[in-house]
Amino acid sequence: MYGAIEAGGTKFVCAIGNENLEIIEQVSFPTTTPKGKWRNYNFLDTLKSYFNVPIALTTDVNAAAYGEYVKGYEKKISNIVYFTIGTGIGGGGILNGELIEGFSHPEMGHMKVVPHPKDSYKGNCPFHGNCLEGMAAGPAIEKRNGVKGQDLSEEDSFWEIEAYYIAQCMYNTTLMLSPDVIVLGGGVMQQDHLVKKVRNQFKHMLKEYVQIPKINHYIVTPKLGQRSGIIGGLALAEKALYNARESIH
Amino acid sequence: MYGAIEAGGTKFVCAIGNENLEIIEQVSFPTTTPKGKWRNYNFLDTLKSYFNVPIALTTDVNAAAYGEYVKGYEKKISNIVYFTIGTGIGGGGILNGELIEGFSHPEMGHMKVVPHPKDSYKGNCPFHGNCLEGMAAGPAIEKRNGVKGQDLSEEDSFWEIEAYYIAQCMYNTTLMLSPDVIVLGGGVMQQDHLVKKVRNQFKHMLKEYVQIPKINHYIVTPKLGQRSGIIGGLALAEKALYNARESIH
């Protein structure tokens, strides 16, 4: 059996899964204590002091990317990038079976974006102002429109502006990593119409400069729905166990 | 002994190297036949029909990245991205020892960039107009200034505009891949002052959002000078031989 904890700003999800990475039991509880108070908390060593088992620790989007990678597709894929577009924007990915990690985990959500000609919003990222997160995350949608994205009509012209920013992210990701699939998760993407708008704008930007996989199989929403992260956590636990056994032999 | 061919638009460089990847002999000759006429030429199968040895084929920037990765640093690095800023702009990289390759080789040179507030140039990329290559490659420099970059004074204010675009590329690359080092090669980067301007603008953009390695060791010019590509070719030949032997055992 494997265990996984998905620690979010709103809630913690804890699950136990079997050897097929199927969830056997799951509980969630509100985080309550402000998210900021977890800063610098030594999660890993605390867990290690309670459980004498191999443990892996990574970002939410890395876990979600890994979940989609391991359990989202019947046919094995080699490369995947997962973005969450919600309260913030984050990205994580797998290349040739390994998480994309250099001197740091990726911070893809803060990439540069070209302002939409009809958008005068200056962005609300406290670090970079008008980076992708500053322009396209949930709070930036609400700031411009006075209502949350979920309360904005599907026909509202703002969605083309939103799609324009996300499409730039798809474009840069394609040219940098050319993954087999790019997954768009998170609260904002629960607007069904949005992924189609993103695909259209992305194709318009790319100008067929590189030959991408079929668009409906290339830019997609999560196959595992909202469980990508927690199932990814179980899959990472399995990998940690495998690595620990390998290092013994 | 290993052999390498670097096929460029201006010249072909051919080299033979020893087991330490040191060049024993090298010749180069002008390409003459227009670059475009090589399109769809089956380089790999033609070589295979002459030489019964393992052969690897990749892009110029992938080879240069691999050369810098294998021979550029005394202390082993895990991740590297190499950009050439010249007639065009291209990028290639190594993550955990493997070339970054998905459904395609990367086309990082065509990433989106935010126009500089003082730059009214619309860009000359035939595909994307004002992408990085369309704004910052050699021909775009010449178009704006009436002279080639090499004939433009170090004090010319244009260089800050040029650095602004390249810095955006460094910024996006950092947030997507966080490599140990980013190498800036190609003709335009032979302006010694430019890499410093890029570093300064990059730091200004990043706002210390992620903690990067020391800047002078992070954004660098090629350690192997203009030989990164051809030495990378020799290193890829060594790797092809190694892989071929592994697959026999």
Interface residues (C-beta under 8 A of the other chain):
Chain A: S78 N79 G91 L95 N96 E98 I100 E101 G102 F103 S104 H105 P106 E107 M108 G109 H110 M111 K112 V113 V114 P115 F127 H128 Q168 Y171 N172 T173 L175 M176 L177 S178 P179 D180 M205 K207 Y209 V210 Q211 I212 P213
Chain B: S78 N79 G91 L95 N96 E98 I100 E101 G102 F103 S104 H105 P106 E107 M108 G109 H110 M111 K112 V113 V114 P115 F127 H128 Q168 Y171 N172 T173 L175 M176 L177 S178 P179 D180 M205 K207 Y209 V210 Q211 I212 P213
